[in-house]
Every structure is written in structure tokens, then in C-alpha cells.
Amino acid sequence: RDLVQAGVEVFALAPDYDDRQRDIVRALGAQPVDISLDRTGMNPLRDGFDMLRLAAVLRRLRVDTSFAYFIKPVIYGTLAAWLAGVPRRFALIPGLGYVFTHSGEYLPWRRRLLQAGVSRLYRTALARADRVVFQNPDDVEAFVTARWVAANRAICIRGTGVDLAEWSPAPPVLEPVTFVLAARLLREKGIAEYAEAARRVKARHSAARFVLLGDLDPNPGGFSRADVEAWVAQGVLEWPGHVDVQPWLAQASVYVLPSYYREGVPRSTQEAMALGRPVITTDAPGCRETVIDGENGFLVPVRDVDALAERMLRFIENPAL
């Protein structure tokens, strides 16, 4: 909207538009453009063809500046913009994502091969970006150390932020104490740890509520519907699925994100803080940027169910917190 008001012609390129999303983009003053891109697929031949098709689109649109975000658009979008002769190219890295998130177990050879391939692609693509924007200093250090981006072209913005006119503080729910987690249903988001901590806490305080918001995800780290429905059937979690997050956060006493995913700065945590909710999250890149331990929430070690359950019990047994 700001770019359009400044007189810039804006094209918004995406692979998965529906009519509602196109209408929203047009209402902002931009022009939606459909492109081909497989968000979670790992077929390099298809990705290569999609990159060439995207270069043709950018050339046809006679673009002056490109801005790409998320891993595949950053890699293939930046390379496509370079091939199309786009004069100025920018990229946003909102976390390192699934590929570089270690869950603690031995990495299979396919995952190691994927990391090596993505590393090479990052180095190639980001060498052709004028500036690369990051959301936390851990990611800046990781990219500069790996020589994927030069230090003088890296910018750290400390998160995208939320609109405080839309997210204003409200008193937390205390009867019953309610915990909410909103995320794509990926193992790396700490969802299994959340469910196990909920099971332990409910064994001592059965009235406590544990809500899981989010949809199933085709990512290799995604849970199946059967996995999630088993937790619901056991009375451990409530799962309304993919919903408008705001009214559910309004029902929360505490927001929980036990992620070991390489986040940028999690938007859901920022939204919860804007509503005035304390947060339990992990001492992991991106997550640790949001919480001062003991002041606006608690930091716990990644994959530590004992610590997570203990912090939950602390809120239940001392709701004045």
C-alpha cells in the first residue's frame, strides 16, 4: 500500500492465489500475478523450469526492483530476476526453516544432501542480491559465517512486527488457565513436546486447557491428521484447525511456542505479546528475541518437556503471574 501510494507500480507474484487473495491484493493497489512454484517439492528439474518461466514473467513485466521472501522464492526468484536483467534485487530471510533445523537425531544422507544443495544455491543466489534482510542476529551470523552473504549487504530488522491498532492488550483468561500454540503442524515447531507437557500437566490439573491452532502441512516434518486427532481423542489437546488466530489468543492465559524451527522472529509470539499475554518459548534463534526470561515470559531449552511442563505448572499454581 505504501509503495502504491508513493507512485510505484507493484506486481505481487505467487503460486497459490485464490479469488479472495487476488481481491485483497488488488484492494491494496497491487496487481496479482500467478506463477508456477512448488513450495515444498524437491524436484530440481521442475524448480529449474519454474525459475526460467519466472524470469520470462519478470522480463515481460519490465520490473525495476524485485523483493523475494521465503527460501524458494529467495533462491529461484533472485536468480530469475538476475536472468531477467532486473536492475535491483532484494531478499528477506525469515528464518532458516526446515532444511537447517536439527531435531537432535542423526541426519539421514538425504537431509545432508539437501542442506549441501541449498547451501550452494543460497551462495549463488544471494551473490546476486543488492541487500539481504534478516530478522534476527543469529541468522545474520550464520549466513555471513557460511559466506552465503557479505556482511556489508546484510540488514537485520528484528522482526516484521504487528499492527498495534489491530492487536491491543486485553485481560488474560484465568478460569480455566488456558495455553495456546499456533503454528504450522511441523515437528520442528515443538508440537509433540507441547502435547506431552500438556498430558503431564493435565494429570495434576485436569481443568487446564491446551489449544493447538494450525493446519496440516505437506512439509516433510509435518504431522499426519491421525497424529493430531489421537491427542484430541485422548483429551490432551483441543484442535480447531486452521482458524482466525486473534479470537483464540483472546481466550488464552499464556501463549506457548516450544519451537526448535529456525524462526526469523515468530509472528504468532508478537501477536500474543501485543495482546498482553505472557509467553513460554525456547532459547532458540528467533524465539529468544521475543522473551526476557522472568519478565514477559519464560525461556526453556529446546526439546525439554520437563522444563516446559514446569513453567506451565508455575502459571497454573500462581495465576497472578
N, C-alpha and C positions, 0 to 999 in steps of 0.2 A: 504494500500500500504506500509506504513512504517513497519507494523508488518511483512508482507510477505518479505520485503527486509531484515528484521532482522533475517529471517530464521524460522519464526513462520508459522505453518500450520493454515490457517484461514477458518472456515466454517461460512457462512452468512445464518442464518435461518430466513425465512419469510413465511407468509401465503398467499401472493398475488402476487407472481412473474409472470411476463410475459417474453416472449423471449428476449425483449430488455433489461430488467433489469438483466436477467441472464447473458447476454453478457457483460454488464457493470461490474458486479461483477467479472466475470472471467477475464476481462481485468485488474482489479486491483490485480489479483493473488489469489483471494479467491474462494472458492467453494460454489455455491448457493445450499441450501438445502430447499426443500419445507416442511412446517409443517402446521398443522391444528390449526387455532386460529381465533375466531370471534371477530373482533376489537371492535365493538360497541354493540354486543349482551349482554344480561343479563340473560343467562341461566346457572346457576351454575353447572348443571349436565353435560352439554356439556363442560364447562370450565374445570371441573374436569377430564373428559376423555381426553381432549386435553393435560392437564398437564401430565397425565400418559403416553400418546403417546410421548410427548416431552422428558420425562425422558428416555424412551426407545431409542429414537434417540440419545440423548446425551451419553447414555451408549454405544451404538453401535459405535459411533464416537470416543469413549475413550478420551473425552475432558479433558484438564487440567485446563482451566480457562473459565468462562462464563462471558459475559457482556450483560446485558439486559437494554433496554430503552423503555419508554412509559409504561403506567400504567399496562396493562395486561401482557405484557412480563416481566416487573419487578416482578410482583406478581407470576404469574404462571411459568415464566421462571426460577426465582431464586429458587422457591420450587422444580421445576423439576430437576434443577442442583443439589440441595441438595439430592433429592431422588436418583439421578443417581450416587452420590458419587463424583461429580466434586470437586476437592480439593480447588479451589479458585473461589469465586463468587463476581461479582461486578454489581452495578446497577446505572443507571443515571435517575434522576427525572427531566425531562424538563418541570417543572410546575405542578401544582396540577390538572389542567384540569377541565372538565365539572362537575364532581361529586362534587367538593368543590367550585365551582363558584356560588356565590349568586347573583341573579339578582334583589334583593330588595324585592320581593314579598314573601308571606308566602310559606314555603316549604311544599309541599304535603307529606303525610306519606310515599309514595313510595320512594321519593328522600331522606328523612331522614333515611329510612331503608337501602337504597343503601349506604349512607355515613357511617352508622354504620358498614355495612358488609365490605366495602372497608377498613375502618379504622382497623378492626380486621385482614383483610388479609395483609395489609401493615405491621402491627406489627409482624405478624407471618413470613412473607417472609423476611423482612429486618433484622430480628434477625439472619438470616442465610446468610447474605451478609457480606463479609470482609470489604468493603468500599461502601459508597453510595455517589454519586456525585450529587451536586445541582448546579443550575445556578444563583441563587440569594439568598441573606441572609434572605429574608422573608420566603422562603421555608425551609431553614435550621432551622430557629427558630420555624416554625410551626411543623416540624417533631420531633424536639428534645423536644419541649414543650409537644406534644401529646405522647411522649415516643414511637414513632414508630421507632426511630433510636437513638443509643447512640451518644452523642456529639463527642466522640473520633473516631467515624467511619464515620463522615460526612465531606465531602470536598466540598468547594464552588469554582467553576471555573469561575464565572462571565460571562457565555455565551459560546457558541461554537465558535462564530466568523465566518468571511467570508474571502475568499481568495482575498486579495487586488490586486493581479495580474489580477484578473478577473473583479473586481469592482473598477474602477478608477474614480476620480472626473470629472465631465463634467458640463458646464454651465446649469443652470435651464432654462426651457421654461418660458417665460414671456407673450407671446401673443398666446392664452389667458392664464391667470393664471389657472393652472391645478392641481387638487388634485387627488391623487391616494391612494386607500386602497386595499391591497392584503391580503386575508385571506380565510380560510375555511368559508363557509357561515353559521355561527352559530350566534345566538342571542347574545351570550356572547362576541363575538368579537366587539360588538358595531355597527353593520351594520345598524340597524334601526335608531340609533342616527345619524350616518353618512348621511343616506338618508334624514332624517328630517332637519338636518343642511344644507344639500345641497339645499333642497327645499326653505328654508328661504333665503339663500344667493343668489340663482338664481332669487328670486323675486326682488332683488335690483341690481344684476349684472348678466344679462342673459347670457353673453358671457362666464362666468366661466365654466370650465369643471370639472365634477366629475366622476371618473372612478372607477369601482369596479372589481377587479380581483379575481377569485377563482371559485371553483366548488361547486355544491350542496353536502351536507354531510348527511349521514344517522344517524348521532348523534341525540339524542332526542332534542337537542337545534337547529337543522338545520332549515333553511328556505325552503319553497317549491319553485318550479320553478315559480308558479303563483305569489308568493310574489315578487320575483325579477323582473319578466317581467312586473309587474304593475309599478314599479319605472321607468323602461325603457320606457314604453308606455307613462308615464306622463312627460317624458323629464327630469327627475331628475338625473338619472344615466346612464352612458354607462356601458355595461356589456359584455365584450368579452368572459367571461367564464374562463376555465382553460387554461392558456397560459404560455409561457415563460415570466417570470416577467421582466427580465432585459430591453428589449426594451421599455416596457411600463413605467418602472421607469425613463428611459431616457427622456420620454415625460413629466415628472412631474415637477411642480414647488415646490410642497410641498407633503410630504408623511403623511398620516393620519392613526392612529390606535387607535380608541377610545374604546379599549378593557377593559372589566372587567373580562375576562377569566383569570384564574390563570396561566399566562405565566411563562416560565423559563426566557429566555431573547429572545424576538421575533427576529427571523432571518430576517424577511422582513424589520424591522426597521434598523437592522445593515446594510443590503444591501443598503437601501436608504441613510444612513449616509455615507457609503463608496463612493456613487456616488456624495456626497456633497449636499444632499437635506435636508432642514430643516424638522423637524418632529413635528406634533401635536399628542400627545398621552396622556394617562390617568395616574394619580397618583395612579397606581395600581401595585401590586407585579410584578416584571419582567419588566414592561413597564417603571416604574420610573427609572430603572437602565440606560436607554439609553439617557435621555434628561436632560440637565441642563437648567432649565427654563429661557428663555430670552437670552440664549447663542447659542444653536444649535437647538432650537425649543421651544415649549410651552407645559407645563403640564396642563391638565384640570381635574376637578373632574369627577369620573365615572358617566355615565348616565346623564350628564349635557349638554343638547343640546344647551342651551343659551350660555354657555361658549365656546363650540365647534364652533358654528357659529360665535361668536365674534372674535375668533382667526383666523378663515378663512377670515373674512372681513378685519382683520388687514393686512394680506398678500396682499389681492386684492387692498386695498386702499393705501398701502405703499409697492409696489413691490420691492423696494430696500432692504427690509428685506430678 
